[in-house]
Amino acid sequence: MSTYHETALPALTLAARSVRITDMTSFETEMGPLFDSVGSALTASGVHPVGPGVALYAPDGDAMIASAAEPIGDAPTPAGLDEVTVEAVNRALTTQYVAPDLEGIQAAWQGLVSEVERRGLTPQGTCREVYLSTPFDGEGWVVDLQQPVG
């Protein structure tokens, strides 16, 4: 049973790479390598993330723009990465996904969207996945799913 919270979201400035996804079943095969390429570019330039990694999902017609991103604070954005600014959001519905793997994350998103609809809200703007903990940190996944709403 998931717990949902209504909250505001802060603005984010991130170093990122993005891809346009037309086949929604390819998220997993796209995002892992995208995060790897962002991490490699940061390492090569000597820049270190200053917070958790973030995946961004923005609607684009019948597709989705997916971005793998890292917060780098005041460091210059390394060559080959884009500086992405995500605006602050006054109202969002969030939940946490906690599991040893990402197999159930799609179902968690579906549950969040269902809760948005149940509350009579409308999804708006760019969704965020904030990776609070990953297996690479020595633990399982703890991912904050954030859906801006109106």
NUNUDO-336891 format. One record per residue (C-alpha): x negated, y, z negated; chain; residue number from 1; residue in one letter. Coordinates in nm, 3 decimals, always signed. Each point is the difference from the previous one (the first is absolute). Layout:
BEGIN
+---------+---------+---------+--------+-----+---------+
:      px :      py :      pz : cadena : num : residuo :
+---------+---------+---------+--------+-----+---------+
:       X :       Y :       Z :      A : NUM :       A :
...
+---------+---------+---------+--------+-----+---------+
END
This chain:
BEGIN
+---------+---------+---------+--------+-----+---------+
:      px :      py :      pz : cadena : num : residuo :
+---------+---------+---------+--------+-----+---------+
:  +0.000 :  +0.000 :  +0.000 :      A :   1 :       M :
:  -0.154 :  +0.328 :  +0.111 :      A :   2 :       S :
:  +0.013 :  +0.326 :  -0.189 :      A :   3 :       T :
:  +0.052 :  +0.317 :  +0.202 :      A :   4 :       Y :
:  -0.097 :  +0.353 :  -0.097 :      A :   5 :       H :
:  +0.096 :  +0.332 :  +0.152 :      A :   6 :       E :
:  -0.293 :  +0.241 :  -0.003 :      A :   7 :       T :
:  -0.187 :  +0.274 :  +0.183 :      A :   8 :       A :
:  -0.314 :  -0.090 :  +0.196 :      A :   9 :       L :
:  -0.315 :  +0.214 :  +0.020 :      A :  10 :       P :
:  -0.157 :  +0.129 :  +0.319 :      A :  11 :       A :
:  -0.291 :  -0.213 :  +0.118 :      A :  12 :       L :
:  -0.304 :  +0.078 :  +0.211 :      A :  13 :       T :
:  -0.156 :  -0.317 :  +0.133 :      A :  14 :       L :
:  -0.259 :  -0.135 :  +0.242 :      A :  15 :       A :
:  +0.183 :  -0.239 :  +0.229 :      A :  16 :       A :
:  +0.034 :  -0.199 :  +0.317 :      A :  17 :       R :
:  +0.339 :  -0.060 :  +0.156 :      A :  18 :       S :
:  +0.164 :  -0.233 :  +0.247 :      A :  19 :       V :
:  +0.341 :  +0.003 :  +0.168 :      A :  20 :       R :
:  +0.184 :  -0.325 :  -0.075 :      A :  21 :       I :
:  +0.285 :  -0.110 :  +0.224 :      A :  22 :       T :
:  +0.025 :  -0.360 :  -0.121 :      A :  23 :       D :
:  +0.088 :  +0.012 :  -0.369 :      A :  24 :       M :
:  -0.138 :  -0.351 :  -0.055 :      A :  25 :       T :
:  -0.353 :  +0.129 :  +0.071 :      A :  26 :       S :
:  -0.034 :  +0.222 :  -0.312 :      A :  27 :       F :
:  -0.215 :  -0.254 :  -0.186 :      A :  28 :       E :
:  -0.228 :  -0.069 :  +0.296 :      A :  29 :       T :
:  -0.045 :  +0.374 :  +0.063 :      A :  30 :       E :
:  -0.040 :  +0.141 :  -0.350 :      A :  31 :       M :
:  -0.280 :  -0.221 :  -0.138 :      A :  32 :       G :
:  -0.244 :  +0.078 :  +0.283 :      A :  33 :       P :
:  +0.107 :  +0.367 :  -0.007 :      A :  34 :       L :
:  -0.090 :  +0.025 :  -0.370 :      A :  35 :       F :
:  -0.328 :  -0.183 :  +0.068 :      A :  36 :       D :
:  -0.090 :  +0.253 :  +0.271 :      A :  37 :       S :
:  +0.079 :  +0.295 :  -0.228 :      A :  38 :       V :
:  -0.212 :  -0.153 :  -0.277 :      A :  39 :       G :
:  -0.289 :  -0.062 :  +0.240 :      A :  40 :       S :
:  +0.011 :  +0.359 :  +0.126 :      A :  41 :       A :
:  -0.001 :  +0.133 :  -0.357 :      A :  42 :       L :
:  -0.289 :  -0.226 :  -0.102 :      A :  43 :       T :
:  -0.202 :  +0.092 :  +0.309 :      A :  44 :       A :
:  +0.039 :  +0.369 :  -0.084 :      A :  45 :       S :
:  -0.068 :  -0.040 :  -0.373 :      A :  46 :       G :
:  +0.348 :  +0.118 :  -0.097 :      A :  47 :       V :
:  +0.182 :  -0.179 :  -0.283 :      A :  48 :       H :
:  +0.376 :  -0.013 :  -0.061 :      A :  49 :       P :
:  +0.114 :  +0.197 :  -0.305 :      A :  50 :       V :
:  +0.322 :  -0.194 :  -0.055 :      A :  51 :       G :
:  +0.205 :  -0.293 :  +0.123 :      A :  52 :       P :
:  +0.040 :  -0.081 :  +0.368 :      A :  53 :       G :
:  +0.326 :  +0.099 :  +0.166 :      A :  54 :       V :
:  +0.191 :  -0.140 :  +0.296 :      A :  55 :       A :
:  +0.232 :  +0.245 :  +0.172 :      A :  56 :       L :
:  +0.293 :  -0.096 :  +0.221 :      A :  57 :       Y :
:  +0.170 :  +0.271 :  +0.207 :      A :  58 :       A :
:  +0.287 :  -0.065 :  +0.241 :      A :  59 :       P :
:  -0.081 :  +0.074 :  +0.364 :      A :  60 :       D :
:  +0.306 :  -0.064 :  +0.217 :      A :  61 :       G :
:  +0.039 :  -0.377 :  +0.030 :      A :  62 :       D :
:  -0.347 :  -0.053 :  -0.151 :      A :  63 :       A :
:  -0.198 :  +0.086 :  -0.311 :      A :  64 :       M :
:  -0.326 :  +0.188 :  -0.050 :      A :  65 :       I :
:  -0.193 :  -0.195 :  -0.262 :      A :  66 :       A :
:  -0.304 :  +0.153 :  -0.167 :      A :  67 :       S :
:  -0.264 :  -0.151 :  -0.225 :      A :  68 :       A :
:  -0.134 :  +0.279 :  -0.217 :      A :  69 :       A :
:  -0.230 :  +0.080 :  -0.289 :      A :  70 :       E :
:  -0.013 :  +0.312 :  -0.218 :      A :  71 :       P :
:  -0.346 :  +0.157 :  +0.020 :      A :  72 :       I :
:  +0.046 :  +0.319 :  -0.199 :      A :  73 :       G :
:  -0.208 :  +0.293 :  +0.123 :      A :  74 :       D :
:  -0.236 :  -0.214 :  +0.209 :      A :  75 :       A :
:  +0.001 :  +0.073 :  +0.373 :      A :  76 :       P :
:  +0.202 :  -0.244 :  +0.208 :      A :  77 :       T :
:  -0.248 :  -0.239 :  +0.164 :      A :  78 :       P :
:  -0.032 :  -0.014 :  +0.378 :      A :  79 :       A :
:  +0.247 :  -0.242 :  +0.152 :      A :  80 :       G :
:  +0.261 :  +0.056 :  -0.270 :      A :  81 :       L :
:  +0.287 :  +0.246 :  -0.003 :      A :  82 :       D :
:  +0.083 :  +0.233 :  -0.286 :      A :  83 :       E :
:  +0.366 :  -0.068 :  -0.075 :      A :  84 :       V :
:  +0.210 :  +0.222 :  -0.222 :      A :  85 :       T :
:  +0.321 :  -0.142 :  -0.140 :      A :  86 :       V :
:  +0.235 :  +0.261 :  -0.137 :      A :  87 :       E :
:  +0.130 :  -0.011 :  -0.356 :      A :  88 :       A :
:  +0.347 :  -0.152 :  -0.030 :      A :  89 :       V :
:  +0.257 :  +0.128 :  -0.248 :      A :  90 :       N :
:  +0.196 :  -0.324 :  -0.009 :      A :  91 :       R :
:  -0.102 :  -0.360 :  +0.059 :      A :  92 :       A :
:  +0.106 :  -0.343 :  -0.118 :      A :  93 :       L :
:  -0.287 :  -0.226 :  -0.108 :      A :  94 :       T :
:  -0.065 :  -0.351 :  -0.124 :      A :  95 :       T :
:  -0.309 :  -0.206 :  -0.072 :      A :  96 :       Q :
:  -0.095 :  -0.319 :  +0.176 :      A :  97 :       Y :
:  -0.208 :  -0.227 :  -0.226 :      A :  98 :       V :
:  -0.120 :  -0.336 :  +0.136 :      A :  99 :       A :
:  -0.312 :  -0.205 :  +0.073 :      A : 100 :       P :
:  +0.051 :  +0.053 :  +0.376 :      A : 101 :       D :
:  +0.197 :  +0.221 :  +0.239 :      A : 102 :       L :
:  +0.241 :  -0.268 :  +0.122 :      A : 103 :       E :
:  +0.298 :  +0.162 :  -0.172 :      A : 104 :       G :
:  -0.072 :  +0.364 :  +0.074 :      A : 105 :       I :
:  +0.242 :  +0.013 :  +0.294 :      A : 106 :       Q :
:  +0.279 :  -0.132 :  -0.224 :      A : 107 :       A :
:  -0.095 :  +0.263 :  -0.261 :      A : 108 :       A :
:  +0.034 :  +0.272 :  +0.266 :      A : 109 :       W :
:  +0.337 :  -0.143 :  +0.104 :      A : 110 :       Q :
:  +0.112 :  +0.009 :  -0.363 :      A : 111 :       G :
:  -0.112 :  +0.362 :  -0.031 :      A : 112 :       L :
:  +0.187 :  +0.102 :  +0.316 :      A : 113 :       V :
:  +0.310 :  -0.185 :  -0.123 :      A : 114 :       S :
:  -0.022 :  +0.190 :  -0.329 :      A : 115 :       E :
:  -0.033 :  +0.329 :  +0.191 :      A : 116 :       V :
:  +0.322 :  -0.085 :  +0.187 :      A : 117 :       E :
:  +0.176 :  -0.123 :  -0.315 :      A : 118 :       R :
:  -0.066 :  +0.339 :  -0.161 :      A : 119 :       R :
:  +0.143 :  +0.182 :  +0.303 :      A : 120 :       G :
:  -0.338 :  +0.146 :  +0.094 :      A : 121 :       L :
:  -0.164 :  +0.023 :  +0.343 :      A : 122 :       T :
:  -0.360 :  -0.104 :  +0.073 :      A : 123 :       P :
:  -0.197 :  +0.299 :  +0.127 :      A : 124 :       Q :
:  -0.354 :  +0.055 :  +0.117 :      A : 125 :       G :
:  -0.319 :  -0.192 :  -0.056 :      A : 126 :       T :
:  +0.002 :  -0.303 :  -0.231 :      A : 127 :       C :
:  -0.302 :  -0.067 :  -0.217 :      A : 128 :       R :
:  -0.159 :  -0.314 :  -0.142 :      A : 129 :       E :
:  -0.248 :  +0.091 :  -0.273 :      A : 130 :       V :
:  -0.233 :  -0.289 :  -0.084 :      A : 131 :       Y :
:  -0.048 :  +0.034 :  -0.376 :      A : 132 :       L :
:  -0.175 :  -0.337 :  -0.027 :      A : 133 :       S :
:  -0.117 :  -0.251 :  +0.259 :      A : 134 :       T :
:  -0.168 :  -0.343 :  -0.007 :      A : 135 :       P :
:  -0.318 :  +0.186 :  +0.107 :      A : 136 :       F :
:  +0.009 :  +0.165 :  -0.346 :      A : 137 :       D :
:  +0.003 :  -0.346 :  -0.160 :      A : 138 :       G :
:  +0.375 :  -0.005 :  -0.060 :      A : 139 :       E :
:  +0.313 :  -0.062 :  +0.204 :      A : 140 :       G :
:  +0.202 :  +0.257 :  +0.190 :      A : 141 :       W :
:  +0.174 :  +0.289 :  -0.174 :      A : 142 :       V :
:  +0.149 :  +0.221 :  +0.269 :      A : 143 :       V :
:  +0.223 :  +0.302 :  -0.058 :      A : 144 :       D :
:  +0.259 :  +0.012 :  +0.281 :      A : 145 :       L :
:  +0.124 :  +0.356 :  +0.053 :      A : 146 :       Q :
:  +0.294 :  +0.094 :  +0.223 :      A : 147 :       Q :
:  +0.082 :  +0.372 :  +0.034 :      A : 148 :       P :
:  +0.377 :  +0.056 :  -0.007 :      A : 149 :       V :
:  +0.259 :  +0.267 :  +0.058 :      A : 150 :       G :
+---------+---------+---------+--------+-----+---------+
END
